Amino acid sequence: MDKWASGSFSGRLFSVLRLPIETNHPVHIHGLFSITPDRGRLSSAGQTPGYLDMETKWNDFVFSNCVAEAWTNLLVFRRDRSWNEEDFKLWPRIESEPTSIWNKLDTFVTRNIIREDLPVWCSTSNCIPLTQGYFGSVASDTAEIYSSSLASVQLPAVWLPPTLLDKIQLLTETYGQSLRLTTSDSVRLFLCSQNNLVISTPFDPMLLQYCLLDLIGGTPSDSTRLAAYQQIDQLQLWPTLDGAAAAMGRQKLLLPRDTDEMFYSRLHAAREPQTLTGLHLVCRRSFTKMLLRQYQRTSHIVA
């Protein structure tokens, strides 16, 4: 069990009895394969005169249909617990250059999952279908820095190993489906679609920072930038001194530009409760300056 949890477990092939073939997968695989007389390997094309490709075609069929279907059913069976236990460790391991038929199982299994839109993608609180998820790499800065902030608003984020994410992007394109990635834009749209969105307290300013990352750090057009800011205006994403997360709306909010201004604002908190707090500590100085410059144009934030 320890080897399986650490990823060092390597499954084997069985055909009635164990075969001397390791697959590097996290499960053992049993099937009535076509094998050589010495049981040392699977039959290959051209091995038996007169039966040129029959053995290979049989093994291809068993892996691409029978084994793939059984593995898909295993992931469906585990969907109520896998998101909180093994995550994606039970999925077929991906080989960059598969040379054996069992190394193509990742393609066969994910093909079934995508086609049937099965609820086996491990998010932060359950397993969901591909069409409901917001996908990203578990090795990305987004996952490392912002995953807890995104989870606080129940975003169904699915953090995949990089190799699996690349595989899914390729397969969804092949089958004409779209894969929704976790981006600042997609998170803004998600938050706007939540009619009963409840922001937990104390509010996490990192959520607001992520929603603004592409606008602050990128070079979108003025119309794109303005539309995005107008979306965020209506959301309760702005942490204030009175402890609440305020919606911008048409009210004035005060933005301290540094620690000294934040200290002054706290002294006058009773008089100016709608002062934004935390941004100057959590975000880069250039971030708050850009934020101030943008919202002064629309008369929402003053310094």
N, C-alpha and C positions, 0 to 999 in steps of 0.2 A: 504493500500500500504506500509506503514511503517513497519507493521508486516511482510509482505512478504519479503521486502528488508532485514530485520534483521534476517530472518530465523525463527521467532517465529510463523509465520502463519501455521496453521494446517488445511489441507483440510478435507472435509467430503464426504461421499457417498450419492448419490441421486438416487432414483428410482421412477421417476415421481415427488415425493415430497422428501424433505430432510429426511435422516435417522439419528438416534442418534448414528452415528458411525464416529469417527474421524480416519483419516488415517495417520496423521503426514506428509503428502505429501504437496508440494507447490501449488497444484491445487485441485479443487473439481472434483469428478468423478461421472458421471451419466451413469446408465445402467439399463437394464431390468434384474436385479438380481433375483435369487430365495431367497426369504426372509421368515422369520417366520410370522405367522398370525398377531402377534402384532407389526410387522415392527420394532422390537427391534434389530434384528441381521440377518445375512445371514443364510440361511439354512445350516445344517451340516449333515454329513453322519449318517445314522441310525435314523434320526429324525422322518421320516415318514415310518411306516411299509409297506413293499411291494415295496418301491422305494429307497432301501438301499442307493445307491450312486448317483442317478440321479441329485439331487439338487446340490451336491458338484461338480459333473462333469460339470454341466452347468455353475456354477460360475467360475470354473477353466478355462473353455473355454473362457468365456467372458473376464476375466482378462488377460489371457496369449495370447489371439489373438486380440480381439476387442479393449480393452482398451490399450494394449501395442502398437498396430498399430496406434491408434489415438494419443497417446503420442509421438510416433516416428515422426509422421507427424507434430506435433506441434514443435518439435525441428528443423526439417527441415525447417519449415516455418519461424522460428526465426533466422536462420543461418546468415542472412545478418546483424543482429543487436546484437545478443546475446553476441558475443565476446567483444563488447564495452559497454554492458549494464549489463545484469544479470549474465554473465559468466555461471557457472554451477548450479546456484541457482534454475533453472527451471527443473533440472533433478530429477528423483525419488530419494527420500532420502533412504539411505541404513540402514537396521537394521542388527545388528550383528547376531541375532538369530530370524529370521522371524517366527512368529507363525500364522499369518493370510495371506490369499491369496494376499491381497493388498500390503503386505510387501515384496512380491516377484517381484514386478513390476520393480525394478531396474535391476533384472536379465533378465526379459522378454524384456525390452526396449533396454538395451545394447546389448543383443543377436541380435536383429533386426539390430541395428546400425553396429555391427561388421560384420555380415553376408553380408550386402549390401554395406559395406564400405562407409557409408553416410558422407557427409561433414558437420558434426555438432560439431567437436571438436574445442573448442575455443582456438585459438592461440593468439599471440600478435597483429595481424593485421587483421585476418579474421578467418572464420571457415573452417577447412580442413578435408579430410578423414583421417582415422587412419593410412593408409599406407604412408602418407606424414609427419606425426608428429614426434616430438622428445619429449617423455613423461617424466614427473618427478613430484614429490610431491611438492605442493605449500608450504608445511611446512618444506621443506628441506633447508639446508644451501645454496645449489646451487641456488634455487629460490630466496632466500633472498639476497645473495651477488652478484650473477652473472647474474640475469635475464636481467637487463638493458644492460649489455655488450653483451649478446647473441642476444638480440633484435636489437642491433646496426648493426649487420651483417645479419639481416633478417632471423635468424634461426627460423623455425616454431615450437617454443617450446610450449607445452601444459602442463600447470601446474594444476594438478588435486588435489582435496582433497584426503588425504591419503587413506580413505576407498574406494573411487572410483577407485584409482590407483590399489589397491589390487584386487578389483573386476575385473577390465579390464585385469590385468595380468592373473588371473585365467581363465577368459572366452576365451582369445586369445589362451591359451594353450589347452583348451577344444576343440576349433574349428580348431586347427592346424594352427593358424596364429601367426606371430611374432609381438612383441611390441618393437619398437625401443625406448630405454631409452636415456635420456640426460646424456651422459658421456663425459669425456675428449676425448676418442677415437672416439665416434660418431660425436662430434663437429669437430675434426680434419678432419675426412673424409668428413663432410659437406663442410668445408671451401675449401678443396682440389677440391671438385666437382664444385665449383663456378668459372667458367671461367672469369666472369666479376665482380669479387668481388671488391667492393669499400669500403675502410675503412674510416670512417668519421674522421674528425679532429676537435678538438684535439683528438689524439688517446687514447683509454682507455687501459692501461696496464693490467687491470684485465682480458681481453679477452685472452691475452697470458698466464697469470697465470693459467686460467682454462684449457687451452689446455695442460699445462704441469703438472697438479696436480697429475695424476696417475703415471707419470714418476718420479716426485720428491719425492712424499710421499709413493709410492708403491715399490714393489720389482719385477719389470718385468725382464725378461731375457735380456741379452745384445743385442741380435738380435732384440727383440721387441722394446727396448729402442732406438736403433740406427735407426730402420725403422721409428719410430715416429718422431725422431729429423730430419731425412731427409725430411719427409713430411713438417714439419714446416719451414725448411730452405727456401722453395720455396714460402712461404706466407708472405705477407706484414704485419707482426705482431710485428715487433721490433721497438719500439718508440725511435727516436733519437733526438739529440739536435737541429737539423735543423727543427724540427716540423713535419717531415714526418715519416710514418711508413715504414721501410725498409724491404725488403726480404733479408734473409741471403745470399743465393746464395754462391758465392765463395769469397765474400769480407770480409775484416776484420772489426769487430765491437769491440768497447771498452766498457767494463762493469765496471763502478765504483762500488766498494764494500761497500762504506759507504758514509756518508754525506761529509766528507772532500775531498774524491776523486771526488765526484760530483761537489763540489765547484771549485776544480782545473780544471775540465773538462769544466765548464762553462766559466772560464777565457780564455780558449783556444778553444772556440767553433768554431771560424772561421777556425782554423787550423785542428780541429778534429770534423767535423760536424757529423760523423758517430758514435758518442758516444751514447750508450744506456742511456736513461733517465727514471726516474720514478720507475724502478723496485726495487731499494733499499729502496724506500719509501713505495711502495704499498705491496711488498712481504716481507716475513720473511727473516731475515739474512741467515738462513739455506737454504732458497730457492735460493737466489742469489749465495751462495757459491757452492751449488750443480750444479747450472746452469753453473757457471764458470768452475768447475771441468770437467763437461761433455763436454762442447764445446772446452775446451783447448785440449782435446783428438783428436778432429777433426779439430783443428786449425782454428776455425771460430771466436772465441771470445778471446780477450786478455785483460789483466788487466794492 
